[in-house]
Amino acid sequence: MDYDVIVVGARVAGSALATLLGQQGHHVLLLEKAHFPSDTLSTHFFRNHALRVFERIGVLDEVKSVAPPLTTVWNYMDGEVVSEPVETSDEHLRYFLCVRRITLDWILAKRVSREPGVEFRQGAQVKELIRQDGRVTGVRWNESDGTGEASGRVVVGADGFYSTLAKTLEPAYESQIPVHRCMYYTYYQSIEPLEETSFAEHHFIGDSLTYVFPTDANLTLVALSLPISEFQSFRKEPLKRLRAHLDSLPLLAPRLRHAEIAAEVKGSANIPCYQRLPYGPGWALVGDAQQIMDPWSGMGIDHATTHASMLADALHRFLGDAAAWEAAMSDYHTQARQWSEKTYRRTSTYAADLRPMTLAALHRRGLK
Ligand SMILES: Cc1cc2nc3c(=O)[nH]c(=O)nc-3n(C[C@H](O)[C@H](O)[C@H](O)COP(=O)(O)OP(=O)(O)OC[C@H]3O[C@@H](n4cnc5c(N)ncnc54)[C@H](O)[C@@H]3O)c2cc1C
């Protein structure tokens, strides 16, 4: 075999996985069709779970240095304001971060490029899997100056929502929940801060949720999650509709007086929730390729990186002959499902309607 592991896709799941495997002494080929720096559709808010993985691969300080740490969660919920410090079990990680993917994914790509055991090919689009005796044993890819082919003991799809590996391998769905919401976002300059710039700000009004998160490059991300029923009318004039919505938020609208929109409005309306069987003979899936959640809860990066860390440890045991393939992968499967269960259930349940969640949050605080 040419490599221990071939990883397809080099954003939060793939770069983290390849770096961790390289750190553990394995020989890895990482293939990515994009060239970094490269953006992707995402509102890029993450918590201590992702931070822990960034710490493990040695990029926490760099990631933390590019955007303000958000140490307070500020929620406007149907007329009530609740402002609370970020609580986590990791004392040194009591903050959230919001780093644009063009910045975050490039930090990760630069990190994996420095890992001696990892060969990183950008601009390499995997087109086909190679199989032998029912087992995946390699990949074929296209790049600008031709085609490539390599074999590996394991091939991992970290290739996202449109995963080529998942399309080819057709793993069973363990859970599948239809699209309930759409999301639009843009970046602003010079929004007046609430009190400090370290607030992760949410405005819950009915079944809509608006996010205001200071991010890197002195920008503020402004995003809006809406029921999918609003998509057809919203998509016709997203900027006008977004502005009208922001103008209706009593504690945000006055602070936009001197603010300027610094980017086009982007959106997505096709993200369901699913969990796929994450492994089979010679292959595994990680990140959005194996589990996706409606972006309203902003948990994709935490889960993609944490699952990548779990998969790296399982593969390390398999590659070092400490566990058979089935035992190592079944551990990865169980661990990933147990770790994600609560968030997956909460995200998919409230994607259908955020209002019961808001009401319960107000009740818990004795506010309704
Ligand atoms: C609108 C929106 C808002 C979101 N907001 C948040 C948020 O606030 N917080 C959060 O945590 N999550 C958010 N998410 C989810 C988050 O973006 C994903 O969970 C995360 O990007 C998953 O990472 P990944 O590495 O698995 O996949 P991806 O980021 O999709 O990366 C997959 C990579 O694989 C590459 N690739 C694909 N096919 C091939 C191929 N055949 N050959 C080679 N390379 C290939 C792609 O080019 C890509 O670079 C949001 C998602 C959307 C759509």
Ligand as a Chemical Component Dictionary entry (heavy atoms), coordinates in Angstrom:
data_LIG
# 
_chem_comp.id                   LIG 
_chem_comp.type                 NON-POLYMER 
_chem_comp.pdbx_formal_charge   0 
_chem_comp.three_letter_code    LIG 
# 
loop_
_chem_comp_atom.comp_id 
_chem_comp_atom.atom_id 
_chem_comp_atom.alt_atom_id 
_chem_comp_atom.type_symbol 
_chem_comp_atom.charge 
_chem_comp_atom.model_Cartn_x 
_chem_comp_atom.model_Cartn_y 
_chem_comp_atom.model_Cartn_z 
_chem_comp_atom.pdbx_ordinal 
LIG C1  C1  C 0 -25.256 28.244 5.988  1  
LIG C2  C2  C 0 -24.465 27.392 6.942  2  
LIG C3  C3  C 0 -24.112 27.900 8.169  3  
LIG C4  C4  C 0 -23.365 27.127 9.069  4  
LIG N1  N1  N 0 -23.019 27.658 10.259 5  
LIG C5  C5  C 0 -22.279 26.951 11.141 6  
LIG C6  C6  C 0 -21.858 27.514 12.380 7  
LIG O1  O1  O 0 -22.127 28.671 12.714 8  
LIG N2  N2  N 0 -21.127 26.738 13.217 9  
LIG C7  C7  C 0 -20.806 25.456 12.908 10 
LIG O2  O2  O 0 -20.159 24.793 13.723 11 
LIG N3  N3  N 0 -21.176 24.892 11.737 12 
LIG C8  C8  C 0 -21.894 25.611 10.847 13 
LIG N4  N4  N 0 -22.258 25.057 9.653  14 
LIG C9  C9  C 0 -21.865 23.674 9.381  15 
LIG C10 C10 C 0 -20.376 23.564 9.064  16 
LIG O3  O3  O 0 -20.049 24.466 8.029  17 
LIG C11 C11 C 0 -20.052 22.122 8.658  18 
LIG O4  O4  O 0 -20.526 21.245 9.662  19 
LIG C12 C12 C 0 -18.558 21.910 8.474  20 
LIG O5  O5  O 0 -18.082 22.705 7.418  21 
LIG C13 C13 C 0 -18.268 20.441 8.157  22 
LIG O6  O6  O 0 -16.896 20.305 7.892  23 
LIG P1  P1  P 0 -16.347 19.127 6.970  24 
LIG O7  O7  O 0 -14.865 19.256 7.019  25 
LIG O8  O8  O 0 -16.990 17.858 7.350  26 
LIG O9  O9  O 0 -16.904 19.440 5.506  27 
LIG P2  P2  P 0 -16.687 20.691 4.555  28 
LIG O10 O10 O 0 -16.397 21.916 5.319  29 
LIG O11 O11 O 0 -17.864 20.691 3.634  30 
LIG O12 O12 O 0 -15.376 20.308 3.726  31 
LIG C14 C14 C 0 -15.381 19.267 2.790  32 
LIG C15 C15 C 0 -14.205 19.468 1.852  33 
LIG O13 O13 O 0 -14.136 18.339 0.976  34 
LIG C16 C16 C 0 -13.762 18.782 -0.308 35 
LIG N5  N5  N 0 -14.215 17.790 -1.278 36 
LIG C17 C17 C 0 -15.496 17.435 -1.542 37 
LIG N6  N6  N 0 -15.520 16.477 -2.489 38 
LIG C18 C18 C 0 -14.228 16.233 -2.825 39 
LIG C19 C19 C 0 -13.612 15.352 -3.761 40 
LIG N7  N7  N 0 -14.331 14.529 -4.513 41 
LIG N8  N8  N 0 -12.261 15.361 -3.875 42 
LIG C20 C20 C 0 -11.511 16.205 -3.101 43 
LIG N9  N9  N 0 -12.045 17.063 -2.206 44 
LIG C21 C21 C 0 -13.385 17.068 -2.065 45 
LIG C22 C22 C 0 -14.480 20.122 -0.460 46 
LIG O14 O14 O 0 -13.843 20.924 -1.451 47 
LIG C23 C23 C 0 -14.344 20.699 0.945  48 
LIG O15 O15 O 0 -13.211 21.515 1.056  49 
LIG C24 C24 C 0 -22.998 25.803 8.727  50 
LIG C25 C25 C 0 -23.357 25.283 7.483  51 
LIG C26 C26 C 0 -24.080 26.066 6.600  52 
LIG C27 C27 C 0 -24.447 25.489 5.258  53 
# 
loop_
_chem_comp_bond.comp_id 
_chem_comp_bond.atom_id_1 
_chem_comp_bond.atom_id_2 
_chem_comp_bond.value_order 
_chem_comp_bond.pdbx_ordinal 
LIG C1  C2  SING 1  
LIG C2  C3  SING 2  
LIG C2  C26 DOUB 3  
LIG C3  C4  DOUB 4  
LIG C4  N1  SING 5  
LIG C4  C24 SING 6  
LIG N1  C5  DOUB 7  
LIG C5  C6  SING 8  
LIG C5  C8  SING 9  
LIG C6  O1  DOUB 10 
LIG C6  N2  SING 11 
LIG N2  C7  SING 12 
LIG C7  O2  DOUB 13 
LIG C7  N3  SING 14 
LIG N3  C8  DOUB 15 
LIG C8  N4  SING 16 
LIG N4  C9  SING 17 
LIG N4  C24 SING 18 
LIG C9  C10 SING 19 
LIG C10 O3  SING 20 
LIG C10 C11 SING 21 
LIG C11 O4  SING 22 
LIG C11 C12 SING 23 
LIG C12 O5  SING 24 
LIG C12 C13 SING 25 
LIG C13 O6  SING 26 
LIG O6  P1  SING 27 
LIG P1  O7  DOUB 28 
LIG P1  O8  SING 29 
LIG P1  O9  SING 30 
LIG O9  P2  SING 31 
LIG P2  O10 DOUB 32 
LIG P2  O11 SING 33 
LIG P2  O12 SING 34 
LIG O12 C14 SING 35 
LIG C14 C15 SING 36 
LIG C15 O13 SING 37 
LIG C15 C23 SING 38 
LIG O13 C16 SING 39 
LIG C16 N5  SING 40 
LIG C16 C22 SING 41 
LIG N5  C17 SING 42 
LIG N5  C21 SING 43 
LIG C17 N6  DOUB 44 
LIG N6  C18 SING 45 
LIG C18 C19 SING 46 
LIG C18 C21 DOUB 47 
LIG C19 N7  SING 48 
LIG C19 N8  DOUB 49 
LIG N8  C20 SING 50 
LIG C20 N9  DOUB 51 
LIG N9  C21 SING 52 
LIG C22 O14 SING 53 
LIG C22 C23 SING 54 
LIG C23 O15 SING 55 
LIG C24 C25 DOUB 56 
LIG C25 C26 SING 57 
LIG C26 C27 SING 58 
# 
